[in-house]
């Protein structure tokens, strides 16, 4: 496994832990990334992915 893959797995674990802690599910809706409140089953936030190239 490459270093980048190890970082990606670590980040995935952190995101999953945070979602459980805050009672939110990560989702993709209408081409955007968002959070769904588990209790109310409603989308509470959506955003577009933004990418910047570091030099």
N, C-alpha and C positions, 0 to 999 in steps of 0.2 A: 504494500500500500504506500502510495506517495505521501509526502508531507501535506500536500494540498488536500488529498483525500482524508487524511487524519484530521485536519482542521475542519473539513466539511462535516465529518461524523461528529466531532465535538460540538460544533455549532448546532447541528440537528438535535443533539441531546439537550443542549441548553434551551433551545426553542421549545421542545416538547415539555421540559420541566416547567418553563415559564407559563406555557399555556395551561397546564394542569393547575399550577399555583393560582392563576387568575381566573380559572373557569372559562377559558376561551378556546375555540377551535380555530386553527389556521385554515383559510379557504382561498380559492381563486374564483372570482365572480366577474363576469364581463371583462375579462382580460386584466383584472387588477387583483392584487393581493389584499387579503382582509382578515378580520377577526369576526367570529360569530360567538355571541353570548350563549353558552350551553343551556342555561336555565330558561332564557326567553326565546331561544332559537331564532334570534334576529341578528342581522349583520350590524355591527356597531362601528366598524371602521373599514375603509377601503383606501388603497393608495397605489399609484403607479410605480413600478420598479424603475429606478434611475441608476445608471451606470456611469462611472467616471474612470478613465484610464489614468493610472498613476504612472508617473515618470521617474 
